[in-house]
Amino acid sequence: MIKIKTSKSMVKRFSLTSTGKFLRHKASKSHLLEKKTSKRKQKLKKIISIDSKSILSLTRKLPYKF
């Protein structure tokens, strides 16, 4: 059986918890922060879990993460 390549960019952006959930950081926190309110920037700090619809595409890109 051939080996499936892991997407290295996906490995850096997503992490897997011990219960099997994928976590990711929110986007839009890297630049143009002066015009964003502090409340909005605080919300962008949070790490959120991936919805169930996106998990299928993630498992194809990260075959050995399980």
C-alpha positions as CSV (number, residue, x, y, z in Angstrom):
1,M,0.0,0.0,0.0
2,I,1.3,3.4,-0.9
3,K,2.1,6.0,1.8
4,I,-0.2,9.0,1.9
5,K,1.6,12.4,2.2
6,T,0.7,14.6,5.1
7,S,0.0,18.2,4.4
8,K,2.7,20.0,6.4
9,S,0.8,23.3,6.4
10,M,-2.2,21.7,8.0
11,V,-0.1,20.1,10.7
12,K,1.2,23.5,11.7
13,R,-2.3,25.0,11.8
14,F,-4.4,22.3,13.5
15,S,-3.9,20.3,16.7
16,L,-5.7,17.2,17.9
17,T,-7.0,16.8,21.5
18,S,-6.9,13.6,23.4
19,T,-10.7,13.2,22.8
20,G,-10.3,13.5,19.1
21,K,-11.4,17.1,18.4
22,F,-9.4,19.3,16.1
23,L,-8.5,22.8,17.3
24,R,-7.5,25.9,15.4
25,H,-6.7,29.6,16.0
26,K,-8.9,32.3,14.6
27,A,-7.7,34.3,11.6
28,S,-7.2,38.1,11.2
29,K,-4.9,38.6,14.2
30,S,-1.7,39.3,12.4
31,H,-1.9,42.8,11.0
32,L,-4.2,45.9,10.7
33,L,-4.8,45.7,14.5
34,E,-5.1,49.5,15.1
35,K,-8.6,49.7,13.7
36,K,-9.9,46.6,15.4
37,T,-11.5,47.1,18.8
38,S,-9.9,45.5,21.9
39,K,-13.0,43.4,22.4
40,R,-12.7,42.1,18.8
41,K,-9.0,41.3,19.3
42,Q,-9.7,39.4,22.5
43,K,-12.2,37.2,20.7
44,L,-9.7,36.5,18.0
45,K,-7.2,35.2,20.6
46,K,-9.4,32.2,21.4
47,I,-8.8,28.7,20.2
48,I,-11.9,27.0,18.8
49,S,-12.8,23.5,17.7
50,I,-13.6,22.5,14.1
51,D,-17.2,21.8,13.1
52,S,-18.1,18.3,12.0
53,K,-18.5,19.2,8.3
54,S,-14.8,20.1,8.0
55,I,-13.4,17.1,9.8
56,L,-13.7,14.9,6.7
57,S,-11.4,17.1,4.6
58,L,-9.0,17.4,7.6
59,T,-8.7,13.7,7.9
60,R,-7.7,13.4,4.3
61,K,-5.0,16.0,4.7
62,L,-3.8,14.6,8.0
63,P,-4.0,10.8,7.6
64,Y,-1.6,9.9,10.4
65,K,-2.8,12.4,13.0
66,F,-5.2,9.8,14.5
